[in-house]
Structures are given as structure tokens and as C-alpha cells.
Amino acid sequence: MLEMMLVYGFVNGAVLVVTALGFNVTFGISGVANFAYGSLYVAAGFLTYLALNRLHLPYYAAAPLTVLITAGFSALMYRFILLRVRGLVVSEVIATFGVGMAILELFRYFGFEGFEYTLPVLVDHSVPIGSIYVDVQRLIIVAAGALLTGFLWVFTRFTRTGLAFRGIAQDERTALTLGINADRIAAWSMAFGGGYAAMAALLILPLGTIAVGEGYAVLTNALAVCIVGGLGSTAGVIAAGFLIGYAQTITQTYLASHWMMIVSLAAILLVLIFKPSGLFGHQKELEERI
């Protein structure tokens, strides 16, 4: 039992890290809390399904196409919607949440509901870890999480656009004086977030089915990981992902699977009460802001 919890808790933590990376990237750079994030995740799943089963594209063509479409849509959402309410936090949340609901309900309207909507696993095989057998798809998620995090670290330190990302994130006013276009970088951050949401969907959805309601669960988990870890902190996302991942696995083992979402909601509530900036947050504590 203990060995199973250790293995699957680690895998579940990696799943949560992969899920939350895109949301964290967008908020950390542009300050926009993209509440359409879960909808982009689900949309990427359905788009890949349509590309594979209706257009009959090979997976190696359908997957990159989906990532590009999702990233492009996210950038356009910033250009035509968020740019008009930039800096108005409540309006940004309402706008992104409204777009997200529209996306999900559009899929529901066209009848995209049922167990037939699935994505293929990359490798249909299981390997033993100790006495526990783990399917290779879950191990791919763990490896992909490390690669996506590593790529983000390299990109933000060794590329011109990545350095502009860091400049805007650290001090937007100073970055503006150096000629960095804040709106362009914010649009790029939205595109990155959308692309990461699509890649998370391609990795995680093969473990189950594509469901409209999954968008709300993904958004809740992403919010929980980012808030607990500290909004804008990649190290915080990693730490919080594994912390919540193990907590969910223990809850599922000793209670039931439907209690797993309660763990995420409780984590959000407790952190907002006792440490609003999160474990690795760089924002000021609530007392210092008053």
C-alpha cells in the first residue's frame, strides 16, 4: 500500500505540475489569470480527436497542429479581448471565464459528450517499479513534465524573447523604458500558456476520456497548484504540484476518488487564509498590503 502511494503520488504530482505550468507562465509574465485555461485544455483534446478521426491525420501531424491552433487562439484572445480590459483584474477574470464557458458550452451544444471521445496512448505498455506496475503513458508524463519545465528555464534565460519575458515579469516599467513592447510580450505569454495547456491535454487525456466538464476540474487544479506554490513561481508550482499530488493520492486511497477535488479546494482556502503569497510567492503578504 505504501509503495503504491509513493509511486502513484509522484506520478499524480507530475500530472498536476504539467497541468499548471501554462497557467503559471501566463500569470507570471502578463499578470493575467487566464480562467479559460481549462477550456483550452479540453478544446485541445477535442481538436486532436477530430484531426485524428475526422480528418484522418497522423498523430505526429495532429498533435503539433493542435498545439499551434490553441496557442494562436490564446494570443488572439489577448489581442481582441484582454487588451481592451488590460489592468482591470476583475474584468480580465470575467472576460477569460466567459470565453472559457463559451468554448465548453459550444462543444456541449454540438454533442461532444460520451465515452467514445478518447486519445491514443503513445505507448500501450506497463513496466514494474518495485512491486507496482505503472503504464508507460504515466512515465511519459513525468518525463515530459521535466522537459517542459527545463525548456521554460532555458528559454527564459538564453533567448531574446525569454529575457523580455523575465524583464516584464520583474519590472514592467523599466522594461518599457528599454523598448520592450509589453502588450506583445503579454500576447506571447498567452500563446505559451495555451500551448502548454494543449500539450498537457495531449499527455494526460489518453489516461481517460475527453469530457466537457473536465475543463472546470483542470482549472481548479491549476489554480490550486499555482496559489499554493505562489503565483508566478515555477519552483512553487513544482513543490505544490507534488504536495497536492500526494495529498490527493492519500485521500483517494483511504477515502474515495471524488474527495480528490476537495483537496485542491481546501488547499486554496488554507493558503489564502494563512499564507496568501504561497509557498514560494514573491508577492507581499496580505498584512503588508494593508
C-alpha positions as CSV (number, residue, x, y, z in Angstrom):
1,M,0.0,0.0,0.0
2,L,2.8,2.5,1.0
3,E,4.8,1.7,-2.1
4,M,1.7,2.2,-4.3
5,M,1.0,5.6,-2.7
6,L,4.6,6.7,-3.2
7,V,4.7,5.7,-6.9
8,Y,1.3,7.0,-7.8
9,G,1.5,10.1,-5.6
10,F,4.7,11.0,-7.5
11,V,3.0,10.4,-10.9
12,N,-0.1,12.4,-9.8
13,G,2.2,15.3,-8.7
14,A,3.9,15.3,-12.1
15,V,0.4,15.4,-13.7
16,L,-0.5,18.4,-11.6
17,V,2.8,20.2,-12.5
18,V,2.2,19.6,-16.2
19,T,-1.4,20.8,-15.8
20,A,-0.4,24.1,-14.0
21,L,2.7,25.2,-15.9
22,G,0.8,27.0,-18.7
23,F,-1.4,28.9,-16.3
24,N,1.6,29.9,-14.2
25,V,3.6,31.1,-17.3
26,T,0.8,33.4,-18.4
27,F,0.2,34.9,-14.9
28,G,3.9,35.2,-14.1
29,I,4.6,37.2,-17.2
30,S,1.5,39.2,-18.0
31,G,-0.3,39.1,-14.7
32,V,-3.4,37.8,-16.4
33,A,-5.2,34.9,-14.6
34,N,-6.5,33.0,-17.6
35,F,-9.7,31.5,-16.4
36,A,-10.2,30.0,-19.9
37,Y,-7.3,27.7,-19.3
38,G,-9.3,24.6,-18.5
39,S,-11.4,25.2,-21.6
40,L,-8.3,25.4,-23.8
41,Y,-7.2,22.1,-22.3
42,V,-10.5,20.4,-23.3
43,A,-10.6,22.1,-26.7
44,A,-7.1,20.8,-27.5
45,G,-8.3,17.3,-26.7
46,F,-11.4,17.6,-29.0
47,L,-9.4,19.2,-31.8
48,T,-6.8,16.4,-31.7
49,Y,-9.7,13.8,-31.7
50,L,-11.2,15.5,-34.7
51,A,-7.9,15.7,-36.5
52,L,-7.3,12.0,-35.9
53,N,-10.7,10.6,-36.5
54,R,-12.4,13.0,-38.9
55,L,-9.5,14.4,-40.9
56,H,-7.5,11.2,-40.6
57,L,-4.3,13.0,-39.9
58,P,-1.4,11.0,-38.4
59,Y,-0.7,11.7,-34.7
60,Y,2.6,13.4,-35.4
61,A,0.8,15.9,-37.6
62,A,-2.4,16.3,-35.4
63,A,-0.6,17.0,-32.1
64,P,1.6,19.9,-33.3
65,L,-1.3,21.4,-35.3
66,T,-3.5,21.3,-32.1
67,V,-0.8,23.0,-30.0
68,L,-0.3,25.7,-32.7
69,I,-4.1,26.3,-33.0
70,T,-4.5,26.5,-29.2
71,A,-1.6,28.9,-28.8
72,G,-2.7,31.1,-31.7
73,F,-6.3,31.3,-30.3
74,S,-4.9,32.3,-26.9
75,A,-2.8,35.1,-28.5
76,L,-5.9,36.3,-30.4
77,M,-7.9,36.2,-27.2
78,Y,-5.4,38.6,-25.7
79,R,-5.3,40.8,-28.8
80,F,-9.0,41.2,-29.3
81,I,-10.5,40.8,-25.8
82,L,-8.0,41.2,-23.0
83,L,-6.2,44.1,-24.5
84,R,-9.3,46.2,-24.0
85,V,-9.6,45.5,-20.3
86,R,-5.9,45.2,-19.5
87,G,-5.1,46.1,-15.9
88,L,-8.7,45.7,-14.8
89,V,-8.3,42.5,-12.8
90,V,-11.9,41.7,-12.3
91,S,-12.7,42.4,-15.9
92,E,-9.9,40.1,-17.0
93,V,-11.2,37.3,-14.9
94,I,-14.7,37.8,-16.1
95,A,-13.6,38.0,-19.8
96,T,-11.5,34.9,-19.7
97,F,-14.0,32.9,-17.7
98,G,-16.7,34.0,-20.1
99,V,-14.6,32.9,-23.1
100,G,-13.9,29.6,-21.4
101,M,-17.6,28.9,-20.7
102,A,-18.4,29.7,-24.3
103,I,-15.9,27.2,-25.6
104,L,-17.1,24.4,-23.3
105,E,-20.8,25.0,-24.0
106,L,-20.1,25.2,-27.7
107,F,-18.7,21.7,-27.6
108,R,-21.6,20.5,-25.5
109,Y,-24.1,22.1,-27.9
110,F,-22.6,20.2,-30.8
111,G,-22.9,16.9,-28.9
112,F,-19.3,16.3,-27.9
113,E,-20.3,14.1,-24.9
114,G,-19.7,10.4,-24.4
115,F,-17.1,7.8,-23.7
116,E,-16.1,7.5,-27.3
117,Y,-14.0,10.7,-27.3
118,T,-10.6,9.4,-26.3
119,L,-7.0,10.0,-27.4
120,P,-4.5,7.2,-28.1
121,V,-1.7,6.4,-25.6
122,L,1.8,6.9,-27.0
123,V,3.0,3.5,-25.7
124,D,0.5,0.8,-24.6
125,H,2.6,-1.0,-22.1
126,S,3.3,-1.2,-18.4
127,V,6.6,-1.5,-16.5
128,P,7.3,-2.6,-13.0
129,I,8.6,-0.2,-10.4
130,G,9.3,-2.3,-7.4
131,S,6.2,-4.5,-7.0
132,I,4.0,-1.9,-8.7
133,Y,3.2,-1.9,-12.4
134,V,2.9,1.6,-13.9
135,D,1.7,2.2,-17.5
136,V,4.3,3.9,-19.8
137,Q,1.9,6.8,-20.5
138,R,2.2,8.0,-16.9
139,L,6.0,7.7,-17.1
140,I,5.9,9.8,-20.3
141,I,4.0,12.4,-18.4
142,V,6.7,12.5,-15.7
143,A,9.5,12.8,-18.3
144,A,7.5,15.4,-20.3
145,G,7.0,17.5,-17.1
146,A,10.7,17.6,-16.6
147,L,11.3,18.5,-20.2
148,L,8.7,21.2,-20.3
149,T,10.0,22.8,-17.1
150,G,13.6,22.6,-18.3
151,F,12.6,24.1,-21.7
152,L,10.9,27.0,-19.9
153,W,14.0,27.6,-17.8
154,V,16.4,27.6,-20.8
155,F,14.0,29.7,-22.9
156,T,13.6,32.5,-20.3
157,R,17.4,32.7,-19.8
158,F,19.0,32.2,-23.2
159,T,16.6,33.6,-25.7
160,R,15.8,37.3,-26.5
161,T,12.0,36.7,-26.2
162,G,12.6,34.8,-22.9
163,L,14.7,37.6,-21.5
164,A,11.9,40.0,-22.4
165,F,9.5,37.7,-20.6
166,R,11.7,38.0,-17.4
167,G,12.0,41.7,-17.8
168,I,8.3,42.3,-18.0
169,A,7.7,39.9,-15.1
170,Q,10.3,41.6,-12.8
171,D,9.7,45.3,-13.6
172,E,7.3,46.3,-16.4
173,R,8.0,50.0,-16.1
174,T,11.8,49.5,-16.5
175,A,11.2,47.0,-19.3
176,L,9.1,49.6,-21.2
177,T,11.9,52.2,-21.0
178,L,14.2,49.7,-22.6
179,G,11.9,49.4,-25.6
180,I,10.1,46.1,-24.7
181,N,6.6,46.0,-26.0
182,A,4.5,44.9,-23.0
183,D,1.4,44.0,-25.0
184,R,3.3,41.9,-27.5
185,I,5.0,40.0,-24.7
186,A,1.7,39.5,-22.9
187,A,0.2,38.1,-26.1
188,W,3.2,35.8,-26.4
189,S,2.7,34.7,-22.8
190,M,-0.9,33.9,-23.5
191,A,0.2,31.8,-26.5
192,F,2.8,30.0,-24.3
193,G,0.1,29.3,-21.7
194,G,-2.3,28.0,-24.4
195,G,0.4,25.8,-26.0
196,Y,1.3,24.3,-22.6
197,A,-2.4,23.7,-21.9
198,A,-2.6,21.8,-25.2
199,M,0.5,19.8,-24.5
200,A,-0.8,18.9,-21.1
201,A,-4.1,17.7,-22.7
202,L,-2.2,15.5,-25.2
203,L,-0.2,13.9,-22.4
204,I,-2.9,13.4,-19.8
205,L,-6.2,12.8,-21.7
206,P,-5.1,9.4,-23.1
207,L,-5.4,8.2,-19.5
208,G,-9.2,8.7,-19.7
209,T,-11.9,10.3,-21.8
210,I,-12.3,13.8,-23.1
211,A,-15.2,15.4,-21.2
212,V,-16.6,19.0,-21.3
213,G,-16.8,19.1,-17.5
214,E,-13.1,18.3,-17.3
215,G,-12.3,21.9,-18.1
216,Y,-13.6,23.1,-14.7
217,A,-11.6,20.4,-12.9
218,V,-8.4,21.3,-14.8
219,L,-8.9,25.0,-14.0
220,T,-9.4,24.2,-10.3
221,N,-6.3,22.0,-10.1
222,A,-4.2,24.6,-11.9
223,L,-5.4,27.3,-9.6
224,A,-4.7,25.2,-6.5
225,V,-1.1,24.4,-7.6
226,C,-0.3,28.0,-8.6
227,I,-1.9,29.5,-5.5
228,V,-0.3,27.1,-3.1
229,G,3.1,27.4,-4.8
230,G,2.9,31.1,-5.3
231,L,1.5,32.7,-8.4
232,G,4.3,33.2,-10.9
233,S,6.8,30.9,-9.2
234,T,7.9,27.9,-11.2
235,A,9.7,26.3,-8.2
236,G,6.5,26.9,-6.3
237,V,4.4,25.1,-8.9
238,I,6.7,22.0,-8.8
239,A,6.7,21.9,-4.9
240,A,2.9,22.5,-4.7
241,G,2.2,20.0,-7.5
242,F,3.9,17.2,-5.7
243,L,2.5,18.2,-2.3
244,I,-1.1,18.3,-3.6
245,G,-0.5,15.2,-5.7
246,Y,0.5,13.1,-2.7
247,A,-2.4,14.6,-0.7
248,Q,-4.9,13.6,-3.4
249,T,-3.4,10.1,-3.7
250,I,-3.6,9.5,0.1
251,T,-7.2,10.9,0.0
252,Q,-8.2,8.6,-2.8
253,T,-6.6,5.6,-1.1
254,Y,-8.2,6.0,2.3
255,L,-11.5,7.8,1.4
256,A,-12.7,7.9,-2.3
257,S,-11.7,9.4,-5.6
258,H,-14.5,12.0,-5.5
259,W,-12.8,13.6,-2.5
260,M,-9.6,14.4,-4.6
261,M,-11.1,17.7,-5.8
262,I,-11.9,18.7,-2.2
263,V,-8.2,18.5,-1.5
264,S,-7.5,21.1,-4.2
265,L,-10.2,23.4,-2.9
266,A,-9.1,23.0,0.7
267,A,-5.5,23.8,-0.3
268,I,-6.6,27.0,-2.0
269,L,-8.7,28.1,1.1
270,L,-5.9,27.3,3.6
271,V,-3.2,29.1,1.7
272,L,-5.3,32.2,1.2
273,I,-6.1,32.3,4.9
274,F,-2.6,31.6,6.3
275,K,-0.1,32.5,3.6
276,P,-1.7,34.4,0.7
277,S,1.6,34.7,-1.2
278,G,2.0,30.9,-1.4
279,L,5.0,28.8,-0.5
280,F,7.4,30.5,-3.0
281,G,5.4,33.6,-3.8
282,H,7.3,36.8,-4.3
283,Q,4.2,38.9,-3.7
284,K,3.8,40.7,-0.3
285,E,1.9,39.1,2.4
286,L,-1.7,40.3,3.0
287,E,-0.7,42.2,6.2
288,E,2.0,44.1,4.3
289,R,-0.5,45.2,1.6
290,I,-3.0,46.7,4.0
